[in-house]
Amino acid sequence: MLAPMLPSFLLVVLLVELTPGPNMGWLALLSASEGKRAGFAATAGIGLGLAIIAAASALGLAQLAQASELIFNFLRYAGAAFLLWLAWEAWMGEREVSPAAIHKRETPAKHFRRGLIINLLNPKAALFFIGVLPVHIVADRSVAMQTIQLSIAYVAIATLIHITIVLLAGRAHGWLSSGPYANLIRRGFAIMLAAIALWFFVATFQ
């Protein structure tokens, strides 16, 4: 039996995921600069990260992060620092930015791990599961079943939106990854990625 509050929860998730954030900005930059393959790999990592956070929330681990300012701040600083590291890596990348060189340097597995790490270090995701999801739980039904259904729905919607972002941004990959201004554009992406890291830090400030 479906969770009674599933329709309203789906609407909330859709609105939340359509609001620009670190995942959306990073995926758009990655897909535009390195292609759809990289974007899809990162999307898979993000989806797994969200699923892990959902499972942790169901077990009450995310509540510990909310209760402890130290843990919350660690996740916030670590997440922002990781994005800054990605920006630095992009800035210091090799001069050769042709699709072939990028393919050799950046593997799908690496983008998958990055997507996973970024989401595991995102306290906002955990706070969503412990702050928004419980509101859509009906007390006279199986809490566990409702939690599972709502968590799956969240990950599914987020993944579909991320795939759409990858497809749209990936169209720009061809002219961004070649030509006389490719290296300049790549560094421009690095600057924007650093801005997203700062955005991540501010957005998760308690």
N, C-alpha and C positions, 0 to 999 in steps of 0.2 A: 504494500500500500504506500502511495506517495505521501510525502510529508505535507500536511495541510497548508503550511505557509510557504510552500515551494514557489508559487507564482510571484508573490511579493518579494521573496528573497532573490529570485532571478532578476527582477527589475532593479533592485538595489545593487546587485553585483554588476549588472550591465552599466549602470550609471557610474559606479566606482571605477570600473575598468576602462571606460571611455574617457575618464578624466586623465589628462596627461600626467605621467609620472616617470620615475627612473626607468622602469622596465620598457615603457613605450619609447622613451627618448633613446635609450641605449640600443634597442632592437632596430629602430629606424636608422640610426647612424651606422650600425654594424651591417645591416642589409644593403644600405646604399653604398657603403665603401667596399665591402667584401663579398657581396652577392647573397642570393637567396639561400644557398646551401649553408652558409655560415649562420644566417638568420634562423633557419629551421632547426639547426643543431642547438642554438642558444634557446630557442623556444622550448625544445624538449627538456633542456636543463631547467628552465624556469618552471615548467609544468611539474617536474619531479620535485623541485624545491617547494612549490606550493603544496603538493601532496604530502610531503614530509611534515611541513608546518601544520597542515590540517590534522595529521595523525598525532603530532605532538600536542596540539591544542586539545584534541579529544582526550588525551591522557592527562591533561592538566599541566603539561610542562610550560606552555606559553603563559599560563597564569603566574608562574614563578618569575618570568621575565617582567611581567607587569608589576608584580609586587616588589621586585628588587630594582631600585634605581641603578645600582651598579651594573647588573646584568643588562638592563635596557640600554644604558649608555655605552657599554662595551659593544653591543650589537650595532648601535647607531654609528659609533666611531669606526668600527671595523668595516661596516658596509660602505661608508663614505670613503675610507682609505683605500678599499679595494677598487672602487670606481676611479679614484685619482691615479692609482697605479696603472689601470688600463689606459687612462688618458696619457700618462707619461710614456707608456710603451708605444702607443700610437704615434706620439710626437717624435720619439727617438727611432722610429721604424726605419728600415732600409730605404735608400733612395729609389730603388727599383720597386715600383708599386703596380706592375702589370698583373693581370689576373693569374698568370702562371706562377709568378713569384709569390703572390699572396697565398695561392693554393699550397705551395711547398712549405711556406712559413707557418701558416695557421691551419691546423687540422680541425675538422668538425668536432672531434673529441675535446679539443681545447676550448672551443666555444661552448660546448655542452657543459663543461666543468665551470666555466665562468658564469653561465646562466644559473647554474645550480648554486654556486657560492653566493652570488649577488642576492638571491632570494632567501637563502638560509640566514644571511646577515641583515635581513630586512625586518625590523621589529614591527613595522606597520602591518605586514601580512599577519603576524601573530596576533596583533591587537584587533585586527578585523575579525579573526575567528573567535576571539574570546569576548569581543565587545558587540559585534553585530550579529553573528550567527546565533547566539543563544536567544536573542529576541524573537527569532523565528522558530523556536522550539515550543511545541505544545505539550504541556505537562502530562496529559492523560494518554499520550502515545509513547511508544518506545523511543526514549531519548537517543539511544545508540543508533537506531536505524535512521532517525531523522538527521542526526549529525553526519552520518555517512552519506546520505543522499544529498544534503546541502553542500557538503564538502566536495563531492564529486561534481555537482553542478557548478560550483565556483571554479574549480580547476578547468572544467570543460569550456566554460564561457571565456575565461581568461585566455586559454590556449587558442580558441577560435579568433579572438580579437588580435592576439599576437601574430597569428598566421596571416591575418589580413594585413597587418602592418608590414610584415616581411614581404608579402607579395607586392604591395604598393611601393615600398621603398626600394625593393630589389630592382625595379624597372630603371632606376637611376644609376645602377651599378656600372653599366657599360661606359657611359661618358665620364663617370667620376673616377674610374680606375685606370684610365689611359689618357694620353695627351700631355701637352707641356705643363699643364697646371695640376696634374694628378697629385704630386707630392705636396703642393701648397694646399690643395683641398683636403688631403689626409690630415695635415696639421690643423686645418680649420676644424675638422671633426674632433681632433684631440682637444682643442679648446672647448668645443661644445660639450664633450664628454666630461671635462673637468667642471663645467658649469652644472651639468646634471648631478655630479657628485656633491657639489655644494647644495644643490636643490634637495637632494636626498637627505643631507644632514639637517637642513632647515625644516623640511617636511616631517621629519620624524622627531623633531624636538619636543620634549615633553613639557 
